[in-house]
């Protein structure tokens, strides 16, 4: 990998930006995007890259600054208009049925989208299909049992999707942006890693907690990884199945 690791900004900086995310989201997401792109496992000059779940385009712009030819795709067109958007050339599309030929891409960046699809395994299979052998897939998601697993309804998600939602609405007197069972679904570290490692068309190059990658050992401890990973990052190589 370029720069040798899944490094991230200083945790204190990330925490400061994260705490301000609700009132000023752009600095947090711009910082994450710039850091992720700087450490992708391939030279990006001229690379054909899909930004899946692109939202307002923070990753799209960072990829383009690095020289990539980027297709930004999101299922919800409202996401394009969030602060910082929209990205140029955006396409409304389903990650489990992409309008792309087989082996059309050099790489895919998919940040924090997997928990927003009802069938993450179908998305993983589709990413495997559209990336050429020798290409890469950069995949991250917020695991359900992490402190932020319920997104808006956290920490009530620890009661489960249905009871957690009811508790949130009772306390906050409003509906969340991401409603469990509608636009937010439980995705677990162990099950997803098992799915990735059993697939013949991809090889896991690295897997780590995204915000503290030096603590990779957490992902080897079954129960702890579901609670302590917070956000799971996996880098895959597309192999010749």
C-alpha positions in Angstrom: 0.0 0.0 0.0 1.1 3.6 -0.5 2.6 5.1 2.7 2.7 1.6 4.1 -0.3 1.5 6.4 -4.0 2.4 7.0 -2.9 5.5 9.0 -5.4 8.1 10.0 -5.2 11.6 11.4 -4.5 12.0 15.1 -7.3 10.7 17.2 -7.6 14.0 19.1 -8.2 15.8 15.8 -10.7 13.2 14.6 -12.6 13.4 17.9 -12.7 17.2 17.8 -14.1 17.1 14.2 -16.5 14.4 15.0 -18.0 16.2 18.0 -18.6 19.2 15.7 -20.0 17.1 12.9 -23.7 17.7 13.6 -23.4 21.5 13.3 -20.4 21.6 10.8 -20.1 18.3 9.0 -17.8 19.3 6.1 -14.4 19.5 7.9 -14.8 16.0 9.4 -15.8 14.3 6.1 -13.2 16.2 4.1 -10.5 15.2 6.5 -11.5 11.5 6.4 -11.7 11.6 2.6 -8.3 13.2 2.1 -6.6 10.7 4.4 -8.3 7.7 2.9 -7.4 8.6 -0.7 -3.8 9.3 0.3 -3.5 5.7 1.5 -5.2 3.8 -1.3 -3.3 0.7 -2.5 -2.8 1.8 -6.1 -1.5 4.8 -8.1 -4.6 6.8 -8.9 -3.4 8.6 -12.0 -5.9 7.7 -14.7 -7.4 5.0 -12.6 -11.1 4.2 -13.2 -12.7 4.4 -9.7 -16.3 4.0 -8.4 -17.2 6.1 -5.4 -20.1 4.1 -4.1 -22.4 5.9 -1.6 -20.8 9.1 -2.7 -23.2 11.5 -0.9 -22.1 15.1 -1.5 -18.9 14.0 -3.1 -16.1 14.5 -0.5 -14.3 11.3 -1.6 -15.1 11.9 -5.3 -13.3 15.3 -5.2 -10.3 13.8 -3.2 -10.0 11.0 -5.8 -10.1 13.4 -8.7 -7.5 15.6 -7.2 -5.2 12.5 -7.1 -5.8 12.0 -10.8 -8.5 9.3 -10.8 -11.4 9.2 -13.3 -14.3 8.8 -10.8 -18.0 7.7 -11.2 -19.9 8.9 -8.1 -23.0 6.8 -7.4 -25.6 7.0 -4.6 -29.0 5.4 -4.3 -30.6 8.4 -2.6 -30.4 11.6 -4.8 -31.1 13.7 -1.7 -27.6 12.8 -0.5 -26.0 14.7 -3.4 -27.3 18.0 -1.9 -25.8 17.6 1.6 -23.2 20.2 2.6 -20.4 20.2 0.1 -22.4 18.7 -2.8 -23.2 17.8 -5.3 -20.3 16.0 -7.1 -20.1 16.5 -10.8 -21.3 13.6 -12.9 -23.3 12.0 -10.1 -25.4 8.9 -10.9 -28.4 7.5 -9.0 -27.7 3.8 -8.7 -28.2 0.6 -6.6 -24.9 -0.8 -5.3 -26.3 -4.3 -5.6 -27.1 -3.8 -9.4 -24.6 -1.4 -10.8 -25.0 -0.1 -14.4 -21.5 -1.2 -15.3 -19.9 -4.0 -17.3 -17.9 -6.7 -15.6 -14.3 -5.9 -14.8 -14.8 -2.2 -15.9 -13.0 -0.6 -12.9 -9.6 -0.4 -11.4 -11.0 0.2 -7.9 -13.9 1.0 -5.7 -14.1 3.2 -2.7 -17.1 2.6 -0.5 -17.1 4.5 2.7 -19.9 4.1 5.3 -22.5 2.8 2.9 -22.7 -0.9 3.7 -24.9 -0.4 6.8 -27.4 1.5 4.7 -28.2 -1.4 2.4 -30.5 -4.3 3.3 -28.3 -6.8 1.6 -24.6 -6.0 2.1 -23.5 -9.4 0.7 -25.2 -8.6 -2.6 -23.2 -5.3 -2.7 -20.0 -7.1 -2.0 -20.7 -9.5 -4.8 -21.4 -6.7 -7.2 -18.2 -4.8 -6.3 -16.3 -8.0 -7.0 -18.0 -8.2 -10.4 -17.2 -4.7 -11.6 -13.5 -4.6 -10.5 -10.9 -6.0 -12.8 -8.5 -8.7 -11.6 -5.6 -7.0 -9.9 -7.8 -4.1 -8.9 -8.8 -3.1 -5.4 -11.8 -2.5 -3.1 -11.6 -0.1 -0.1 -14.6 -0.8 2.1 -15.6 0.7 5.5 -18.7 0.6 7.6 -20.0 1.4 11.0 -20.7 -1.9 12.8 -24.0 -2.2 14.6 -22.7 -2.8 18.1 -20.2 0.1 18.0 -21.1 3.2 20.1 -22.3 4.9 16.9 -23.8 1.8 15.3 -27.3 3.2 15.5 -26.3 6.5 14.0 -29.0 9.0 15.1 -30.6 6.7 17.6 -27.3 5.8 19.4 -27.1 4.6 22.2 -30.6 3.4 22.0 -29.7 0.9 19.3 -28.4 -1.4 22.0 -32.0 -2.2 22.8 -32.4 -3.5 19.2 -33.6 -1.9 16.0 -37.3 -1.7 16.9 -37.1 -0.9 20.6 -34.2 1.4 20.1 -36.1 3.4 17.5 -39.2 3.6 19.8 -37.0 4.8 22.7 -35.3 7.5 20.6 -38.6 8.8 19.3 -40.0 8.9 22.8 -37.0 10.9 24.2 -36.3 13.1 21.2 -39.8 13.6 19.9 -38.7 13.2 16.2 -37.9 10.6 13.7 -34.2 9.9 13.0 -32.6 10.6 9.6 -31.5 7.0 9.4 -34.4 4.7 10.5 -33.5 1.1 11.4 -35.0 -1.3 8.9 -35.5 1.5 6.3 -32.2 3.2 5.7 -30.0 1.6 8.4 -29.3 -2.1 8.9 -27.2 -4.0 11.4 -23.9 -5.0 9.8 -21.4 -7.0 12.0 -17.6 -7.3 11.8 -17.3 -11.1 12.2 -20.0 -12.0 9.7 -18.7 -9.6 7.1 -15.1 -10.6 7.4 -16.2 -14.3 7.1 -18.1 -13.4 3.9 -15.1 -11.6 2.4 -12.6 -14.3 3.2 -14.8 -17.1 1.8 -15.2 -15.3 -1.6 -12.9 -16.8 -4.3 -12.7 -13.5 -6.3 -11.2 -11.3 -3.6 -8.3 -11.4 -1.1 -8.2 -9.5 2.1 -5.1 -7.3 2.1 -5.8 -5.6 5.4 -8.5 -5.2 8.0 -8.4 -2.8 10.9 -10.4 -0.4 13.1 -10.5 2.6 10.8 -9.9 5.3 13.4 -7.1 3.4 15.3 -5.6 0.9 12.8 -2.6 0.0 15.0 -5.1 -2.0 17.1 -5.7 -4.7 14.5 -5.7 -7.3 17.2 -9.3 -6.2 18.2 -10.6 -7.8 15.0 -9.3 -11.2 16.1 -11.4 -11.1 19.3 -15.0 -12.2 18.4 -17.1 -10.3 20.9 -14.8 -7.4 21.5 -14.5 -6.5 17.8 -18.3 -5.9 17.6 -18.2 -3.4 20.4 -14.7 -1.8 20.1 -14.0 -1.5 16.3 -16.4 1.5 15.9 -15.8 1.6 12.1 -14.3 -1.4 10.3 -12.0 -0.8 7.3 -11.1 -3.6 4.9 -8.9 -3.4 1.8 -9.4 -6.1 -0.8 -7.5 -7.2 -3.9 -9.6 -8.5 -6.8 -8.1 -11.8 -7.8 -8.7 -14.0 -10.8 -11.4 -16.3 -9.5 
